[in-house]
Amino acid sequence: VLHSSHFDKISYIMQLFYEVFILILTMMFKTNLMICLMNDIKSIFEKHRFNGEKIVFSTIESLSHLRFRLATEHTSGKHFVCLIVNKEIEFPDLNPYNFVGVQLFTTKIQDEIHLNILLLDTDLKDEFFLFVQNIVNELEKTLTEQEAVKTLFNVISRWKRLFNRIYKGLLTKEQQKGLLGELLCIDFLLSNNISSNKVINSWYGTEYDDKDFVFDNCAMEIKFSSNKVPYLNISSERQLDISTIPALFLVLYHCNEVQKGDFSLNSVIEKIREKLQCCSEDLILFNEKLIEYGYLDDDKMHYEKQYALLETYTYKVTSSFPKIVKDSIPIGVYNTNYKIEISAVEDYRIDLMETITQI
């Protein structure tokens, strides 16, 4: 005979099981959300099967207001996308937009213009799928065909640089260190509740700009050193110029190369990607910027060097901070490169956490 207390225990256990089950599903959903988003375009292309037609087309449900198609040519197996608009729509000149691995061309059919983006190099499939996903994301925000064309060419212009950089080969050792320093800073900012949207959109190091991060109220310049005696290597007279920004922080990560350490370039990238999984647009932009920097997942085996963090030096650059800026050098001298001893700027050192209050 079962007493009411038994039923209460059974009910409690079932409720607990249900809550755990829901929690697991939620975690699985969050973990796989970005994977699903990133693989969506890829899966559509991979489902293209010969149906008797020379070209197999697919549409995107979220772009029902546009005539946008994903297509695969059956004989060659080459993928391309096509945006169809009325012939009255204005187009930029296509000549500057052609780039390695991808071909852009238009065809006129009666009263329509077909803009085609064709993948020529099949080794760039993964990059192309990411490119198309970015196009879809941006076109979803448009309302008219003219707006769609303008948006599309903005995306193409940015990705032209990405595809061209892919052919520049592996990152040099110094480029790896430069990227690693910026990634360590990104991980620090994300770990201290700075929104991923703000962090990734403010990251300009991939564009080799004067400042690695530019926020509304401050900028940050990041350095990475594995020398026994660290120093600040400044690459131009613009890098520490504070005349046009509210505040500038200079961060140096002093690390040691080891056989088995705290992190590598690959591990920091994966750590950041995990933190961005619930922010699909930020993760896509982060991956785009990695490609623009020259980092490709296919080259991971070359970026496994391990490092141990020895110390983080953070400075607030003021008007009296030892530096070379444009106003202090003769006319005609530019692209200065110089080094600053750590001991010379000890008075300007602050705690890294102080930068958070300024962002």
BATORVEX-101117 format. One record per residue (C-alpha): x negated, y negated, z. Coordinates in Angstrom, 3 decimals, padded with zeros to 6 digits, always signed. Each point is the difference from the previous one (the first is absolute). Last residue first. Example, Ala and Ser with C-alpha at 12.3 -4.5 7.8 and 13.67 -1.06 7.14 Angstrom:
<recs>
<rec east="-013.670" north="+001.060" up="+007.140"/>
<rec east="+001.370" north="+003.440" up="+000.660"/>
</recs>
This chain:
<recs>
<rec east="-034.725" north="-051.504" up="-021.337"/>
<rec east="-001.539" north="-002.284" up="+002.616"/>
<rec east="+000.874" north="+002.059" up="+003.088"/>
<rec east="-001.439" north="+003.117" up="-001.650"/>
<rec east="-003.399" north="-001.644" up="-000.482"/>
<rec east="-000.497" north="-000.097" up="+003.755"/>
<rec east="+000.011" north="+003.813" up="+000.037"/>
<rec east="-003.415" north="-000.016" up="-001.707"/>
<rec east="-001.547" north="-001.612" up="+003.075"/>
<rec east="-001.974" north="-003.159" up="-000.707"/>
<rec east="-003.539" north="-000.865" up="-001.114"/>
<rec east="-000.811" north="-003.574" up="-000.918"/>
<rec east="-002.740" north="-000.445" up="+002.603"/>
<rec east="-001.723" north="+003.191" up="-001.224"/>
<rec east="-000.507" north="-001.533" up="-003.446"/>
<rec east="-003.803" north="-000.136" up="-000.256"/>
<rec east="-000.537" north="+003.388" up="+001.686"/>
<rec east="+001.921" north="+001.741" up="-002.769"/>
<rec east="-002.433" north="-001.311" up="-002.619"/>
<rec east="+001.658" north="-001.487" up="-003.076"/>
<rec east="-000.866" north="+001.155" up="-003.529"/>
<rec east="+000.221" north="-001.830" up="-003.319"/>
<rec east="+001.434" north="+000.186" up="-003.495"/>
<rec east="+000.735" north="-003.186" up="-001.919"/>
<rec east="+002.373" north="+000.200" up="-002.943"/>
<rec east="-000.684" north="-003.645" up="-000.945"/>
<rec east="-002.696" north="-002.653" up="-000.405"/>
<rec east="+000.798" north="-002.591" up="-002.659"/>
<rec east="+000.586" north="-002.840" up="+002.451"/>
<rec east="-002.163" north="+000.398" up="+003.096"/>
<rec east="+001.318" north="+001.987" up="+003.002"/>
<rec east="+001.819" north="-001.135" up="+003.155"/>
<rec east="+003.355" north="-000.913" up="-001.537"/>
<rec east="+000.369" north="+003.461" up="-001.525"/>
<rec east="-000.424" north="+001.861" up="+003.266"/>
<rec east="-002.973" north="+001.642" up="+001.713"/>
<rec east="+000.588" north="+001.250" up="+003.523"/>
<rec east="-000.939" north="-000.307" up="+003.664"/>
<rec east="+003.341" north="-000.591" up="+001.818"/>
<rec east="+000.323" north="-003.723" up="+000.826"/>
<rec east="+003.181" north="-000.550" up="-002.042"/>
<rec east="+001.533" north="+003.097" up="+001.546"/>
<rec east="-000.060" north="+003.685" up="-000.907"/>
<rec east="+001.545" north="+002.100" up="+002.753"/>
<rec east="-002.077" north="+003.104" up="+000.426"/>
<rec east="+000.670" north="+003.707" up="+000.506"/>
<rec east="-002.665" north="+002.687" up="+000.445"/>
<rec east="+001.150" north="+003.607" up="+000.164"/>
<rec east="-002.391" north="+002.545" up="+001.449"/>
<rec east="-001.422" north="+003.481" up="-000.556"/>
<rec east="+002.678" north="+001.564" up="-002.206"/>
<rec east="-001.054" north="+003.469" up="-001.122"/>
<rec east="-000.107" north="+000.735" up="-003.729"/>
<rec east="+000.444" north="+003.021" up="-002.255"/>
<rec east="-000.683" north="+000.147" up="-003.734"/>
<rec east="+002.928" north="+001.704" up="-001.766"/>
<rec east="+000.380" north="-002.402" up="-002.920"/>
<rec east="-001.295" north="+002.029" up="-002.954"/>
<rec east="+002.430" north="+002.894" up="+000.497"/>
<rec east="+002.884" north="-002.477" up="-000.093"/>
<rec east="-000.581" north="-000.812" up="-003.681"/>
<rec east="+003.415" north="+001.242" up="-001.197"/>
<rec east="+001.590" north="-002.230" up="+002.623"/>
<rec east="-001.250" north="-003.048" up="-001.867"/>
<rec east="-001.639" north="-003.036" up="+001.633"/>
<rec east="-000.968" north="-002.698" up="-002.498"/>
<rec east="+001.190" north="-003.069" up="+001.928"/>
<rec east="+002.919" north="-000.211" up="-002.403"/>
<rec east="+000.823" north="+003.616" up="+000.780"/>
<rec east="-000.016" north="-000.785" up="+003.708"/>
<rec east="+002.160" north="-003.057" up="-000.673"/>
<rec east="+002.594" north="+002.111" up="-001.766"/>
<rec east="+000.026" north="+002.505" up="+002.869"/>
<rec east="+000.665" north="-002.805" up="+002.492"/>
<rec east="+002.741" north="-001.427" up="-002.230"/>
<rec east="+001.719" north="+003.395" up="-000.136"/>
<rec east="-000.329" north="+000.401" up="+003.762"/>
<rec east="+001.435" north="-003.478" up="+000.590"/>
<rec east="+002.956" north="+000.744" up="-002.279"/>
<rec east="+000.687" north="+003.322" up="+001.727"/>
<rec east="-000.090" north="-001.251" up="+003.571"/>
<rec east="+000.715" north="+003.105" up="+002.122"/>
<rec east="-003.177" north="+001.715" up="-001.185"/>
<rec east="-002.180" north="-003.040" up="+000.713"/>
<rec east="-001.568" north="+001.302" up="+003.224"/>
<rec east="-000.821" north="+003.305" up="-001.672"/>
<rec east="-001.593" north="-001.855" up="-002.898"/>
<rec east="-002.203" north="-001.894" up="+002.457"/>
<rec east="-001.322" north="+003.233" up="+001.524"/>
<rec east="-000.543" north="+001.484" up="-003.445"/>
<rec east="-002.090" north="-003.011" up="-001.023"/>
<rec east="-001.999" north="+000.177" up="+003.230"/>
<rec east="-000.713" north="+003.695" up="-000.586"/>
<rec east="-001.202" north="-000.519" up="-003.572"/>
<rec east="-002.453" north="-002.804" up="+000.841"/>
<rec east="-001.358" north="+002.095" up="+002.843"/>
<rec east="+000.763" north="+000.083" up="+003.707"/>
<rec east="-001.125" north="+000.733" up="+003.549"/>
<rec east="-003.188" north="+001.858" up="-000.849"/>
<rec east="-001.540" north="+003.275" up="-001.043"/>
<rec east="-003.310" north="-000.199" up="-001.827"/>
<rec east="-000.478" north="-003.642" up="+000.939"/>
<rec east="-000.315" north="-003.424" up="-001.638"/>
<rec east="+000.182" north="-002.654" up="+002.722"/>
<rec east="+002.430" north="-002.853" up="+000.141"/>
<rec east="+000.066" north="-003.740" up="+000.654"/>
<rec east="+003.383" north="-001.397" up="-001.028"/>
<rec east="-000.381" north="-003.758" up="-000.502"/>
<rec east="+003.000" north="-002.330" up="+000.194"/>
<rec east="+000.041" north="-003.677" up="-000.997"/>
<rec east="+003.112" north="-001.941" up="+000.950"/>
<rec east="+001.099" north="-003.140" up="-001.847"/>
<rec east="+002.545" north="-002.608" up="+001.072"/>
<rec east="+002.408" north="-002.528" up="-001.522"/>
<rec east="-001.261" north="+000.475" up="-003.583"/>
<rec east="-001.157" north="-002.449" up="-002.687"/>
<rec east="-003.220" north="-001.381" up="+001.478"/>
<rec east="-000.994" north="+003.283" up="+001.679"/>
<rec east="-002.791" north="+001.022" up="-002.386"/>
<rec east="-001.523" north="+003.234" up="+001.283"/>
<rec east="+000.277" north="+001.940" up="-003.260"/>
<rec east="-000.274" north="-002.971" up="-002.346"/>
<rec east="-003.794" north="-000.390" up="+000.165"/>
<rec east="-000.317" north="+003.570" up="-001.214"/>
<rec east="-000.884" north="+003.579" up="+000.978"/>
<rec east="-000.449" north="-000.269" up="+003.760"/>
<rec east="-001.813" north="+002.957" up="+001.618"/>
<rec east="+000.446" north="-000.110" up="+003.767"/>
<rec east="-002.679" north="+001.940" up="+001.855"/>
<rec east="-000.291" north="+003.387" up="+001.673"/>
<rec east="-003.271" north="+001.483" up="+001.282"/>
<rec east="+000.150" north="+003.750" up="-000.599"/>
<rec east="+001.805" north="-000.643" up="-003.271"/>
<rec east="+003.396" north="+001.663" up="-000.527"/>
<rec east="+001.817" north="-003.274" up="-000.669"/>
<rec east="+003.553" north="-000.904" up="-000.907"/>
<rec east="+001.301" north="-003.558" up="-000.465"/>
<rec east="+003.519" north="-001.413" up="-000.005"/>
<rec east="+001.144" north="-003.573" up="-000.707"/>
<rec east="+003.304" north="-000.966" up="+001.592"/>
<rec east="+002.348" north="-002.888" up="-000.745"/>
<rec east="+002.328" north="-001.998" up="+002.227"/>
<rec east="+003.446" north="-001.467" up="+000.517"/>
<rec east="+001.950" north="+001.231" up="-003.014"/>
<rec east="-002.169" north="+003.067" up="-000.548"/>
<rec east="-002.934" north="+000.470" up="-002.382"/>
<rec east="-001.985" north="+003.222" up="+000.321"/>
<rec east="-003.270" north="+000.865" up="-001.767"/>
<rec east="-001.011" north="-003.632" up="-000.564"/>
<rec east="-001.926" north="-001.303" up="-003.022"/>
<rec east="+001.896" north="+002.346" up="-002.325"/>
<rec east="-001.406" north="+003.254" up="-001.298"/>
<rec east="+003.488" north="+000.954" up="-001.232"/>
<rec east="+000.013" north="+003.097" up="+002.187"/>
<rec east="-000.941" north="-002.200" up="+002.967"/>
<rec east="+003.300" north="-001.858" up="-000.314"/>
<rec east="+002.001" north="+001.682" up="+002.765"/>
<rec east="+002.818" north="-002.353" up="+001.035"/>
<rec east="+002.671" north="+002.093" up="-001.727"/>
<rec east="-001.241" north="+003.126" up="+001.776"/>
<rec east="-000.019" north="-001.579" up="+003.471"/>
<rec east="+003.241" north="-001.976" up="-000.216"/>
<rec east="+001.992" north="+002.914" up="-001.396"/>
<rec east="-001.576" north="+002.384" up="+002.510"/>
<rec east="+001.256" north="-002.143" up="+002.864"/>
<rec east="-002.589" north="-000.871" up="+002.644"/>
<rec east="+000.794" north="+002.342" up="+002.899"/>
<rec east="-003.501" north="+000.490" up="+001.384"/>
<rec east="-000.709" north="+003.333" up="-001.699"/>
<rec east="+000.836" north="-001.577" up="-003.372"/>
<rec east="-002.587" north="-002.721" up="+000.609"/>
<rec east="-002.702" north="+002.474" up="+001.051"/>
<rec east="+000.689" north="+002.300" up="-002.959"/>
<rec east="-000.240" north="-002.945" up="-002.376"/>
<rec east="-003.289" north="-001.058" up="+001.640"/>
<rec east="-001.450" north="+003.483" up="-000.395"/>
<rec east="+001.138" north="-000.108" up="-003.627"/>
<rec east="-001.870" north="-003.265" up="-000.605"/>
<rec east="-003.205" north="+001.470" up="+001.426"/>
<rec east="+000.399" north="+003.182" up="-002.049"/>
<rec east="+000.421" north="-002.002" up="-003.211"/>
<rec east="-003.264" north="-001.850" up="+000.549"/>
<rec east="-001.772" north="+003.203" up="+001.001"/>
<rec east="+001.208" north="+001.807" up="-003.117"/>
<rec east="-001.028" north="-002.955" up="-002.165"/>
<rec east="-003.484" north="+000.132" up="+001.535"/>
<rec east="-000.314" north="+003.728" up="-000.737"/>
<rec east="+001.168" north="-000.563" up="-003.563"/>
<rec east="+003.566" north="+000.877" up="-000.903"/>
<rec east="+000.250" north="+002.635" up="-002.684"/>
<rec east="+000.540" north="-000.804" up="-003.653"/>
<rec east="+001.056" north="-003.190" up="-001.760"/>
<rec east="+002.708" north="+001.755" up="-001.986"/>
<rec east="+002.574" north="-000.269" up="+002.774"/>
<rec east="-000.561" north="-003.759" up="+000.001"/>
<rec east="+001.693" north="-000.371" up="-003.364"/>
<rec east="+003.071" north="+001.854" up="+001.257"/>
<rec east="+000.330" north="-002.255" up="+003.037"/>
<rec east="-000.641" north="-003.241" up="-001.893"/>
<rec east="+002.737" north="+000.852" up="-002.483"/>
<rec east="+002.177" north="+000.825" up="+002.975"/>
<rec east="+000.332" north="-003.655" up="+000.971"/>
<rec east="+000.883" north="-001.181" up="-003.502"/>
<rec east="+002.436" north="+002.881" up="-000.464"/>
<rec east="+001.878" north="-000.907" up="+003.187"/>
<rec east="+000.341" north="-003.637" up="-001.102"/>
<rec east="+000.957" north="+001.237" up="-003.461"/>
<rec east="+002.873" north="+002.021" up="+001.438"/>
<rec east="+001.275" north="-002.904" up="+002.075"/>
<rec east="+000.176" north="-002.296" up="-003.030"/>
<rec east="+001.737" north="+002.686" up="-002.060"/>
<rec east="+002.478" north="+000.733" up="+002.799"/>
<rec east="+000.825" north="-003.687" up="+000.430"/>
<rec east="+000.792" north="-000.226" up="-003.708"/>
<rec east="+002.107" north="+003.179" up="+000.231"/>
<rec east="+002.023" north="-001.388" up="+002.902"/>
<rec east="+000.535" north="+000.916" up="+003.662"/>
<rec east="-003.421" north="+000.916" up="+001.383"/>
<rec east="-000.869" north="+001.513" up="+003.404"/>
<rec east="+000.202" north="+003.611" up="-001.219"/>
<rec east="-002.559" north="-000.957" up="-002.636"/>
<rec east="-002.642" north="-000.348" up="+002.726"/>
<rec east="+000.467" north="+003.472" up="+001.455"/>
<rec east="+000.224" north="+001.561" up="-003.463"/>
<rec east="-003.248" north="-001.628" up="-001.128"/>
<rec east="-001.754" north="+001.129" up="+003.188"/>
<rec east="+001.181" north="+003.568" up="-000.592"/>
<rec east="-001.315" north="-000.265" up="-003.555"/>
<rec east="-003.474" north="-000.983" up="+001.234"/>
<rec east="+000.034" north="+002.774" up="+002.610"/>
<rec east="+000.872" north="+002.483" up="-002.753"/>
<rec east="-002.804" north="-001.459" up="-002.139"/>
<rec east="-002.531" north="+000.377" up="+002.813"/>
<rec east="+000.984" north="+003.645" up="+000.418"/>
<rec east="-000.142" north="+000.613" up="-003.743"/>
<rec east="-003.399" north="-001.626" up="-000.526"/>
<rec east="-001.705" north="+003.153" up="-001.297"/>
<rec east="+002.675" north="-000.001" up="-002.735"/>
<rec east="-001.709" north="-002.989" up="-001.649"/>
<rec east="+002.357" north="-001.584" up="-002.537"/>
<rec east="+002.927" north="-000.886" up="+002.259"/>
<rec east="+002.453" north="-002.010" up="-002.091"/>
<rec east="+001.828" north="-003.175" up="+001.037"/>
<rec east="+002.734" north="-000.757" up="-002.522"/>
<rec east="+001.982" north="-003.231" up="-000.438"/>
<rec east="+002.948" north="+000.677" up="-002.289"/>
<rec east="+001.509" north="-003.102" up="-001.571"/>
<rec east="+003.611" north="+000.176" up="-001.095"/>
<rec east="+002.205" north="-001.515" up="-002.702"/>
<rec east="-000.871" north="+002.604" up="-002.653"/>
<rec east="-002.912" north="+001.994" up="+001.394"/>
<rec east="-003.097" north="-002.065" up="+000.668"/>
<rec east="-002.989" north="+001.815" up="+001.493"/>
<rec east="-002.318" north="-001.267" up="+002.693"/>
<rec east="-003.413" north="+001.186" up="+001.176"/>
<rec east="-001.938" north="+000.557" up="+003.201"/>
<rec east="-002.749" north="+002.612" up="+000.279"/>
<rec east="-001.448" north="+001.483" up="+003.194"/>
<rec east="-003.291" north="+001.739" up="+000.790"/>
<rec east="-002.081" north="-003.115" up="-000.518"/>
<rec east="+001.938" north="-003.231" up="-000.308"/>
<rec east="+002.399" north="-001.790" up="-002.324"/>
<rec east="+001.478" north="-003.098" up="+001.624"/>
<rec east="-002.054" north="-002.658" up="-001.733"/>
<rec east="+001.581" north="+000.827" up="-003.375"/>
<rec east="+003.620" north="+000.124" up="+001.154"/>
<rec east="+000.797" north="-003.704" up="-000.385"/>
<rec east="+002.736" north="-000.747" up="+002.488"/>
<rec east="+003.558" north="+001.011" up="-000.914"/>
<rec east="+003.120" north="-002.158" up="-000.349"/>
<rec east="+003.363" north="+001.795" up="-000.101"/>
<rec east="+002.010" north="-000.761" up="-003.146"/>
<rec east="-000.613" north="+003.536" up="-001.348"/>
<rec east="+002.139" north="+001.520" up="+002.738"/>
<rec east="-001.790" north="+002.247" up="+002.486"/>
<rec east="-001.165" north="+003.617" up="+000.245"/>
<rec east="-002.601" north="+000.936" up="+002.622"/>
<rec east="-001.905" north="+003.185" up="-000.780"/>
<rec east="-002.239" north="+002.180" up="+002.117"/>
<rec east="-002.634" north="+002.430" up="-001.214"/>
<rec east="-001.252" north="+003.520" up="+000.562"/>
<rec east="-002.083" north="+002.026" up="-002.451"/>
<rec east="+000.856" north="+003.668" up="-000.483"/>
<rec east="-001.471" north="-000.128" up="-003.515"/>
<rec east="+002.798" north="+001.852" up="-001.793"/>
<rec east="+002.829" north="-000.779" up="+002.443"/>
<rec east="-000.469" north="-003.743" up="+000.453"/>
<rec east="+001.027" north="-000.727" up="+003.583"/>
<rec east="+002.252" north="-002.881" up="+001.032"/>
<rec east="+001.072" north="-002.064" up="+002.978"/>
<rec east="+002.660" north="-002.479" up="-001.060"/>
<rec east="+001.150" north="-003.513" up="+000.892"/>
<rec east="+003.078" north="-001.573" up="-001.545"/>
<rec east="+000.779" north="-002.200" up="+002.963"/>
<rec east="+002.953" north="-000.329" up="+002.410"/>
<rec east="-000.235" north="+003.729" up="+000.790"/>
<rec east="-003.439" north="-000.566" up="+001.480"/>
<rec east="+000.654" north="+001.709" up="+003.363"/>
<rec east="+001.130" north="+003.151" up="-001.821"/>
<rec east="-003.220" north="+000.305" up="-001.992"/>
<rec east="+000.419" north="+001.453" up="-003.481"/>
<rec east="-001.637" north="+002.992" up="-001.658"/>
<rec east="-001.086" north="+000.554" up="-003.603"/>
<rec east="-001.463" north="+002.997" up="-001.883"/>
<rec east="-001.630" north="-000.830" up="-003.340"/>
<rec east="-000.137" north="+002.247" up="-003.076"/>
<rec east="+003.437" north="+001.390" up="+000.774"/>
<rec east="+000.827" north="+003.698" up="+000.132"/>
<rec east="+000.282" north="+000.017" up="+003.775"/>
<rec east="-003.667" north="+000.355" up="+000.925"/>
<rec east="-000.348" north="-000.450" up="+003.747"/>
<rec east="-000.490" north="-003.162" up="+002.018"/>
<rec east="+000.140" north="+001.078" up="+003.628"/>
<rec east="-003.639" north="-001.007" up="+000.533"/>
<rec east="+000.791" north="-003.597" up="-000.945"/>
<rec east="+002.795" north="-000.199" up="+002.560"/>
<rec east="-002.156" north="+001.659" up="+002.662"/>
<rec east="-002.800" north="-002.526" up="-000.522"/>
<rec east="+002.391" north="-002.931" up="+000.303"/>
<rec east="+001.359" north="+001.328" up="+003.297"/>
<rec east="-003.371" north="+001.114" up="+001.357"/>
<rec east="-000.814" north="-003.322" up="+001.630"/>
<rec east="+003.445" north="-000.372" up="+001.531"/>
<rec east="+000.107" north="+003.594" up="+001.172"/>
<rec east="-003.483" north="-000.259" up="+001.507"/>
<rec east="+001.030" north="-003.249" up="+001.651"/>
<rec east="+002.960" north="+001.580" up="+001.724"/>
<rec east="-001.821" north="+003.226" up="+000.877"/>
<rec east="-001.306" north="-000.944" up="+003.421"/>
<rec east="+003.021" north="-002.093" up="+000.905"/>
<rec east="+002.369" north="+002.805" up="-000.996"/>
<rec east="-002.004" north="+002.626" up="+001.836"/>
<rec east="+000.021" north="-002.141" up="+003.132"/>
<rec east="+003.753" north="-000.503" up="-000.284"/>
<rec east="+000.603" north="+003.703" up="-000.585"/>
<rec east="-002.075" north="+000.858" up="+003.051"/>
<rec east="+001.917" north="-002.497" up="+002.127"/>
<rec east="+003.338" north="+001.352" up="-001.243"/>
<rec east="-001.037" north="+003.548" up="+000.938"/>
<rec east="-001.192" north="-001.163" up="+003.420"/>
<rec east="+003.363" north="-001.698" up="+000.584"/>
<rec east="+001.916" north="+003.092" up="-001.115"/>
<rec east="-002.078" north="+002.292" up="+002.214"/>
<rec east="+000.664" north="-002.268" up="+002.976"/>
<rec east="+003.723" north="+000.020" up="-000.727"/>
<rec east="-000.044" north="+003.797" up="-000.300"/>
<rec east="-001.930" north="+000.309" up="+003.271"/>
<rec east="+002.429" north="-002.337" up="+001.791"/>
<rec east="+003.017" north="+001.873" up="-001.318"/>
<rec east="-001.497" north="+003.323" up="+001.112"/>
<rec east="-000.736" north="-001.449" up="+003.444"/>
<rec east="+003.508" north="-001.429" up="+000.320"/>
<rec east="+001.504" north="+003.318" up="-001.168"/>
<rec east="-001.968" north="+001.796" up="+002.700"/>
<rec east="+001.191" north="-002.492" up="+002.609"/>
<rec east="+003.587" north="+000.721" up="-001.064"/>
<rec east="-000.472" north="+003.621" up="+001.068"/>
<rec east="-000.459" north="+002.867" up="-002.427"/>
<rec east="+001.399" north="+003.391" up="+001.024"/>
</recs>
